[in-house]
Amino acid sequence: RGTQCLPLDEQLRIRFLRIAALVKLRQVPTAEREMSLLGDLTGDTWHYETHRPPSGTNDGPAEAGAAIKRGSMVPFEMLHFHALMPSYSGQHTTAIARILSLLQVLARRPWPEAALESTTGDPDLNNGEVLDLETRMRLQQQRRTLHLSLVNEYGACAEYPLAVAHLERLIEAEPHDQSPPGLGTCLLYTSDAADDSLR
């Protein structure tokens, strides 16, 4: 069965796996070209609404009880991977800029819910909204993942004081009973590297 027969969101996930495999095989320039062909991953080009037939579901005529998907079909893992891609060719400052931009997108809501907010142009759209526990936990996890990647990129640029300061803020923001294992050890290693860089 060819990928052209699959729904668009599944085709996108297969493309993501292909790009990740190319990076694993160290074919980074080819992976970067393929990723660039996908355009703006946070834009409405990849929204289900953009590709939905009139008066139908995502893949065809509406059926009784069929769930209609909303927002972006781009998985968070793909956004994260896109942000990190420049680092595979040594462009760590570009990766840092992408991570910071993605953190802005995820300021109030997790992905993919944040996709709807980021394309409305109305920053007050969700003011006063109370997220349920599952959504808050997902937002916390996604932002934590990006912050840890930011620490790694600062370290790769030998910006150890920045990495240490960022990691300390991350630890302070985590409830003690929810702090992921290894953060303290990571801080110790990063602090040692920062001390060595100042000698």
Phi and psi restraints in degrees (value plus and minus 20) as a CYANA .aco file:
   2 GLY   PHI     -95.0   -55.0
   2 GLY   PSI     136.8   176.8
   3 THR   PHI     -86.3   -46.3
   3 THR   PSI     -42.9    -2.9
   4 GLN   PHI     -84.3   -44.3
   4 GLN   PSI     -40.4    -0.4
   5 CYS   PHI    -104.0   -64.0
   5 CYS   PSI     -30.7     9.3
   6 LEU   PHI    -105.3   -65.3
   6 LEU   PSI     135.2   175.2
   7 PRO   PHI     -79.0   -39.0
   7 PRO   PSI     133.8   173.8
   8 LEU   PHI     -79.6   -39.6
   8 LEU   PSI     -57.9   -17.9
   9 ASP   PHI     -86.1   -46.1
   9 ASP   PSI     -54.0   -14.0
  10 GLU   PHI     -91.9   -51.9
  10 GLU   PSI     -57.3   -17.3
  11 GLN   PHI     -79.9   -39.9
  11 GLN   PSI     -60.5   -20.5
  12 LEU   PHI     -84.6   -44.6
  12 LEU   PSI     -60.8   -20.8
  13 ARG   PHI     -85.8   -45.8
  13 ARG   PSI     -57.9   -17.9
  14 ILE   PHI     -85.0   -45.0
  14 ILE   PSI     -60.7   -20.7
  15 ARG   PHI     -82.1   -42.1
  15 ARG   PSI     -59.9   -19.9
  16 PHE   PHI     -80.6   -40.6
  16 PHE   PSI     -65.0   -25.0
  17 LEU   PHI     -82.5   -42.5
  17 LEU   PSI     -58.2   -18.2
  18 ARG   PHI     -84.1   -44.1
  18 ARG   PSI     -64.8   -24.8
  19 ILE   PHI     -84.1   -44.1
  19 ILE   PSI     -62.3   -22.3
  20 ALA   PHI     -82.9   -42.9
  20 ALA   PSI     -58.1   -18.1
  21 ALA   PHI     -85.5   -45.5
  21 ALA   PSI     -58.7   -18.7
  22 LEU   PHI     -81.8   -41.8
  22 LEU   PSI     -60.8   -20.8
  23 VAL   PHI     -85.1   -45.1
  23 VAL   PSI     -60.9   -20.9
  24 LYS   PHI     -80.4   -40.4
  24 LYS   PSI     -54.4   -14.4
  25 LEU   PHI    -105.6   -65.6
  25 LEU   PSI     -12.5    27.5
  26 ARG   PHI      45.1    85.1
  26 ARG   PSI       6.6    46.6
  27 GLN   PHI    -118.6   -78.6
  27 GLN   PSI      39.5    79.5
  28 VAL   PHI     -82.8   -42.8
  28 VAL   PSI     -65.0   -25.0
  29 PRO   PHI     -78.3   -38.3
  29 PRO   PSI     -59.9   -19.9
  30 THR   PHI     -85.7   -45.7
  30 THR   PSI     -62.2   -22.2
  31 ALA   PHI     -82.2   -42.2
  31 ALA   PSI     -61.7   -21.7
  32 GLU   PHI     -84.5   -44.5
  32 GLU   PSI     -59.6   -19.6
  33 ARG   PHI     -84.4   -44.4
  33 ARG   PSI     -63.6   -23.6
  34 GLU   PHI     -85.6   -45.6
  34 GLU   PSI     -58.2   -18.2
  35 MET   PHI     -87.0   -47.0
  35 MET   PSI     -59.6   -19.6
  36 SER   PHI     -84.3   -44.3
  36 SER   PSI     -48.7    -8.7
  37 LEU   PHI     -86.8   -46.8
  37 LEU   PSI     -38.1     1.9
  38 LEU   PHI    -101.1   -61.1
  38 LEU   PSI     -31.6     8.4
  39 GLY   PHI      54.4    94.4
  39 GLY   PSI    -171.8  -131.8
  40 ASP   PHI     -97.0   -57.0
  40 ASP   PSI      88.7   128.7
  41 LEU   PHI     -92.7   -52.7
  41 LEU   PSI     -38.6     1.4
  42 THR   PHI    -116.9   -76.9
  42 THR   PSI     -21.3    18.7
  43 GLY   PHI    -106.5   -66.5
  43 GLY   PSI     155.3   195.3
  44 ASP   PHI     -97.6   -57.6
  44 ASP   PSI     -21.9    18.1
  45 THR   PHI     -77.6   -37.6
  45 THR   PSI     -53.0   -13.0
  46 TRP   PHI    -124.2   -84.2
  46 TRP   PSI       3.4    43.4
  47 HIS   PHI    -105.9   -65.9
  47 HIS   PSI     124.2   164.2
  48 TYR   PHI     -79.3   -39.3
  48 TYR   PSI     -56.9   -16.9
  49 GLU   PHI     -80.6   -40.6
  49 GLU   PSI     -52.4   -12.4
  50 THR   PHI     -86.5   -46.5
  50 THR   PSI     -51.2   -11.2
  51 HIS   PHI    -128.6   -88.6
  51 HIS   PSI     -14.9    25.1
  52 ARG   PHI    -100.8   -60.8
  52 ARG   PSI     109.1   149.1
  53 PRO   PHI     -81.8   -41.8
  53 PRO   PSI     131.3   171.3
  54 PRO   PHI     -76.7   -36.7
  54 PRO   PSI     113.3   153.3
  55 SER   PHI      36.3    76.3
  55 SER   PSI      14.2    54.2
  56 GLY   PHI    -159.3  -119.3
  56 GLY   PSI    -199.0  -159.0
  57 THR   PHI    -105.5   -65.5
  57 THR   PSI    -186.3  -146.3
  58 ASN   PHI     -86.7   -46.7
  58 ASN   PSI     -49.5    -9.5
  59 ASP   PHI    -139.4   -99.4
  59 ASP   PSI     -15.6    24.4
  60 GLY   PHI     143.6   183.6
  60 GLY   PSI    -181.1  -141.1
  61 PRO   PHI     -80.3   -40.3
  61 PRO   PSI     128.7   168.7
  62 ALA   PHI     -85.5   -45.5
  62 ALA   PSI     118.6   158.6
  63 GLU   PHI    -138.2   -98.2
  63 GLU   PSI     132.6   172.6
  64 ALA   PHI     -79.8   -39.8
  64 ALA   PSI     106.0   146.0
  65 GLY   PHI      58.9    98.9
  65 GLY   PSI     -17.7    22.3
  66 ALA   PHI     -93.6   -53.6
  66 ALA   PSI     113.5   153.5
  67 ALA   PHI     -98.5   -58.5
  67 ALA   PSI     111.9   151.9
  68 ILE   PHI    -120.3   -80.3
  68 ILE   PSI      99.5   139.5
  69 LYS   PHI     -98.8   -58.8
  69 LYS   PSI     125.5   165.5
  70 ARG   PHI    -147.9  -107.9
  70 ARG   PSI     137.1   177.1
  71 GLY   PHI      61.3   101.3
  71 GLY   PSI    -175.3  -135.3
  72 SER   PHI    -102.9   -62.9
  72 SER   PSI     122.6   162.6
  73 MET   PHI    -113.4   -73.4
  73 MET   PSI     -20.1    19.9
  74 VAL   PHI     -99.2   -59.2
  74 VAL   PSI     102.2   142.2
  75 PRO   PHI     -90.4   -50.4
  75 PRO   PSI     131.4   171.4
  76 PHE   PHI     -76.9   -36.9
  76 PHE   PSI     -58.7   -18.7
  77 GLU   PHI     -78.9   -38.9
  77 GLU   PSI     -53.3   -13.3
  78 MET   PHI     -92.2   -52.2
  78 MET   PSI     -59.7   -19.7
  79 LEU   PHI     -81.1   -41.1
  79 LEU   PSI     -64.5   -24.5
  80 HIS   PHI     -81.7   -41.7
  80 HIS   PSI     -64.7   -24.7
  81 PHE   PHI     -83.1   -43.1
  81 PHE   PSI     -62.1   -22.1
  82 HIS   PHI     -80.2   -40.2
  82 HIS   PSI     -60.7   -20.7
  83 ALA   PHI     -84.0   -44.0
  83 ALA   PSI     -55.9   -15.9
  84 LEU   PHI    -104.1   -64.1
  84 LEU   PSI     -35.9     4.1
  85 MET   PHI     -73.5   -33.5
  85 MET   PSI     -61.8   -21.8
  86 PRO   PHI     -79.2   -39.2
  86 PRO   PSI     -48.0    -8.0
  87 SER   PHI     -86.3   -46.3
  87 SER   PSI     -44.3    -4.3
  88 TYR   PHI     -91.0   -51.0
  88 TYR   PSI     -37.0     3.0
  89 SER   PHI    -132.6   -92.6
  89 SER   PSI       0.6    40.6
  90 GLY   PHI      63.3   103.3
  90 GLY   PSI     -13.6    26.4
  91 GLN   PHI    -114.4   -74.4
  91 GLN   PSI      50.2    90.2
  92 HIS   PHI     -89.6   -49.6
  92 HIS   PSI     -53.3   -13.3
  93 THR   PHI     -86.1   -46.1
  93 THR   PSI     -54.7   -14.7
  94 THR   PHI     -86.5   -46.5
  94 THR   PSI     -61.0   -21.0
  95 ALA   PHI     -82.2   -42.2
  95 ALA   PSI     -61.1   -21.1
  96 ILE   PHI     -80.8   -40.8
  96 ILE   PSI     -63.9   -23.9
  97 ALA   PHI     -82.4   -42.4
  97 ALA   PSI     -59.8   -19.8
  98 ARG   PHI     -87.6   -47.6
  98 ARG   PSI     -59.9   -19.9
  99 ILE   PHI     -84.7   -44.7
  99 ILE   PSI     -63.7   -23.7
 100 LEU   PHI     -82.6   -42.6
 100 LEU   PSI     -59.3   -19.3
 101 SER   PHI     -83.9   -43.9
 101 SER   PSI     -60.3   -20.3
 102 LEU   PHI     -88.7   -48.7
 102 LEU   PSI     -55.1   -15.1
 103 LEU   PHI     -83.2   -43.2
 103 LEU   PSI     -53.6   -13.6
 104 GLN   PHI     -86.2   -46.2
 104 GLN   PSI     -59.9   -19.9
 105 VAL   PHI     -81.8   -41.8
 105 VAL   PSI     -56.7   -16.7
 106 LEU   PHI    -116.6   -76.6
 106 LEU   PSI      14.0    54.0
 107 ALA   PHI     -86.8   -46.8
 107 ALA   PSI     -59.0   -19.0
 108 ARG   PHI    -142.7  -102.7
 108 ARG   PSI     -44.7    -4.7
 109 ARG   PHI    -154.9  -114.9
 109 ARG   PSI     130.6   170.6
 110 PRO   PHI     -96.9   -56.9
 110 PRO   PSI     147.7   187.7
 111 TRP   PHI    -104.2   -64.2
 111 TRP   PSI     119.4   159.4
 112 PRO   PHI    -113.4   -73.4
 112 PRO   PSI     -19.9    20.1
 113 GLU   PHI     -79.1   -39.1
 113 GLU   PSI     -55.0   -15.0
 114 ALA   PHI     -83.9   -43.9
 114 ALA   PSI     -39.9     0.1
 115 ALA   PHI     -82.3   -42.3
 115 ALA   PSI     -59.2   -19.2
 116 LEU   PHI     -86.9   -46.9
 116 LEU   PSI     -60.2   -20.2
 117 GLU   PHI     -87.4   -47.4
 117 GLU   PSI     -60.7   -20.7
 118 SER   PHI     -91.3   -51.3
 118 SER   PSI     -36.3     3.7
 119 THR   PHI    -128.3   -88.3
 119 THR   PSI     -18.3    21.7
 120 THR   PHI    -104.0   -64.0
 120 THR   PSI     -44.9    -4.9
 121 GLY   PHI      58.3    98.3
 121 GLY   PSI     -14.6    25.4
 122 ASP   PHI    -132.2   -92.2
 122 ASP   PSI      80.5   120.5
 123 PRO   PHI     -87.9   -47.9
 123 PRO   PSI     -36.0     4.0
 124 ASP   PHI    -115.2   -75.2
 124 ASP   PSI      -9.8    30.2
 125 LEU   PHI     -75.6   -35.6
 125 LEU   PSI     -60.9   -20.9
 126 ASN   PHI    -133.3   -93.3
 126 ASN   PSI      -2.8    37.2
 127 ASN   PHI     -80.8   -40.8
 127 ASN   PSI     113.6   153.6
 128 GLY   PHI      66.3   106.3
 128 GLY   PSI     -26.5    13.5
 129 GLU   PHI     -93.7   -53.7
 129 GLU   PSI     114.0   154.0
 130 VAL   PHI    -122.9   -82.9
 130 VAL   PSI      97.6   137.6
 131 LEU   PHI     -99.8   -59.8
 131 LEU   PSI     123.9   163.9
 132 ASP   PHI     -92.9   -52.9
 132 ASP   PSI     148.1   188.1
 133 LEU   PHI     -78.9   -38.9
 133 LEU   PSI     -65.3   -25.3
 134 GLU   PHI     -81.7   -41.7
 134 GLU   PSI     -60.7   -20.7
 135 THR   PHI     -88.8   -48.8
 135 THR   PSI     -60.7   -20.7
 136 ARG   PHI     -82.0   -42.0
 136 ARG   PSI     -62.0   -22.0
 137 MET   PHI     -84.5   -44.5
 137 MET   PSI     -58.8   -18.8
 138 ARG   PHI     -87.2   -47.2
 138 ARG   PSI     -60.5   -20.5
 139 LEU   PHI     -82.8   -42.8
 139 LEU   PSI     -64.0   -24.0
 140 GLN   PHI     -80.8   -40.8
 140 GLN   PSI     -63.1   -23.1
 141 GLN   PHI     -86.3   -46.3
 141 GLN   PSI     -63.4   -23.4
 142 GLN   PHI     -84.7   -44.7
 142 GLN   PSI     -63.6   -23.6
 143 ARG   PHI     -87.7   -47.7
 143 ARG   PSI     -57.4   -17.4
 144 ARG   PHI     -81.5   -41.5
 144 ARG   PSI     -62.8   -22.8
 145 THR   PHI     -78.6   -38.6
 145 THR   PSI     -64.3   -24.3
 146 LEU   PHI     -88.5   -48.5
 146 LEU   PSI     -59.5   -19.5
 147 HIS   PHI     -83.9   -43.9
 147 HIS   PSI     -60.8   -20.8
 148 LEU   PHI     -85.7   -45.7
 148 LEU   PSI     -57.0   -17.0
 149 SER   PHI     -84.8   -44.8
 149 SER   PSI     -56.1   -16.1
 150 LEU   PHI     -84.0   -44.0
 150 LEU   PSI     -61.4   -21.4
 151 VAL   PHI     -80.1   -40.1
 151 VAL   PSI     -63.9   -23.9
 152 ASN   PHI     -81.6   -41.6
 152 ASN   PSI     -61.7   -21.7
 153 GLU   PHI     -88.6   -48.6
 153 GLU   PSI     -59.2   -19.2
 154 TYR   PHI     -80.5   -40.5
 154 TYR   PSI     -61.0   -21.0
 155 GLY   PHI     -83.9   -43.9
 155 GLY   PSI     -59.7   -19.7
 156 ALA   PHI     -85.2   -45.2
 156 ALA   PSI     -46.5    -6.5
 157 CYS   PHI    -109.4   -69.4
 157 CYS   PSI     -15.1    24.9
 158 ALA   PHI      42.5    82.5
 158 ALA   PSI       4.4    44.4
 159 GLU   PHI    -111.4   -71.4
 159 GLU   PSI      43.6    83.6
 160 TYR   PHI     -85.5   -45.5
 160 TYR   PSI     -60.5   -20.5
 161 PRO   PHI     -79.0   -39.0
 161 PRO   PSI     -59.5   -19.5
 162 LEU   PHI     -83.9   -43.9
 162 LEU   PSI     -62.8   -22.8
 163 ALA   PHI     -81.8   -41.8
 163 ALA   PSI     -63.3   -23.3
 164 VAL   PHI     -84.8   -44.8
 164 VAL   PSI     -66.5   -26.5
 165 ALA   PHI     -81.6   -41.6
 165 ALA   PSI     -61.4   -21.4
 166 HIS   PHI     -87.3   -47.3
 166 HIS   PSI     -60.8   -20.8
 167 LEU   PHI     -87.6   -47.6
 167 LEU   PSI     -57.6   -17.6
 168 GLU   PHI     -83.1   -43.1
 168 GLU   PSI     -62.7   -22.7
 169 ARG   PHI     -84.0   -44.0
 169 ARG   PSI     -57.2   -17.2
 170 LEU   PHI     -84.7   -44.7
 170 LEU   PSI     -62.0   -22.0
 171 ILE   PHI     -86.7   -46.7
 171 ILE   PSI     -61.5   -21.5
 172 GLU   PHI     -83.9   -43.9
 172 GLU   PSI     -53.4   -13.4
 173 ALA   PHI     -97.3   -57.3
 173 ALA   PSI     -36.3     3.7
 174 GLU   PHI    -107.5   -67.5
 174 GLU   PSI     110.7   150.7
 175 PRO   PHI     -78.9   -38.9
 175 PRO   PSI     122.6   162.6
 176 HIS   PHI     -77.6   -37.6
 176 HIS   PSI     -54.5   -14.5
 177 ASP   PHI    -103.9   -63.9
 177 ASP   PSI     -24.4    15.6
 178 GLN   PHI    -139.5   -99.5
 178 GLN   PSI     -18.2    21.8
 179 SER   PHI     -85.8   -45.8
 179 SER   PSI     106.3   146.3
 180 PRO   PHI     -85.4   -45.4
 180 PRO   PSI     123.0   163.0
 181 PRO   PHI     -82.4   -42.4
 181 PRO   PSI     123.2   163.2
 182 GLY   PHI      79.1   119.1
 182 GLY   PSI     -32.8     7.2
 183 LEU   PHI     -84.1   -44.1
 183 LEU   PSI     -62.9   -22.9
 184 GLY   PHI     -82.6   -42.6
 184 GLY   PSI     -64.0   -24.0
 185 THR   PHI     -82.3   -42.3
 185 THR   PSI     -61.6   -21.6
 186 CYS   PHI     -79.7   -39.7
 186 CYS   PSI     -60.6   -20.6
 187 LEU   PHI     -83.9   -43.9
 187 LEU   PSI     -60.9   -20.9
 188 LEU   PHI     -82.4   -42.4
 188 LEU   PSI     -66.7   -26.7
 189 TYR   PHI     -82.4   -42.4
 189 TYR   PSI     -62.4   -22.4
 190 THR   PHI     -87.5   -47.5
 190 THR   PSI     -58.8   -18.8
 191 SER   PHI     -83.9   -43.9
 191 SER   PSI     -60.8   -20.8
 192 ASP   PHI     -81.8   -41.8
 192 ASP   PSI     -61.6   -21.6
 193 ALA   PHI     -84.6   -44.6
 193 ALA   PSI     -58.3   -18.3
 194 ALA   PHI     -85.4   -45.4
 194 ALA   PSI     -60.9   -20.9
 195 ASP   PHI     -83.1   -43.1
 195 ASP   PSI     -62.9   -22.9
 196 ASP   PHI     -82.6   -42.6
 196 ASP   PSI     -54.9   -14.9
 197 SER   PHI     -91.3   -51.3
 197 SER   PSI     -39.6     0.4
 198 LEU   PHI    -115.0   -75.0
 198 LEU   PSI     -24.8    15.2
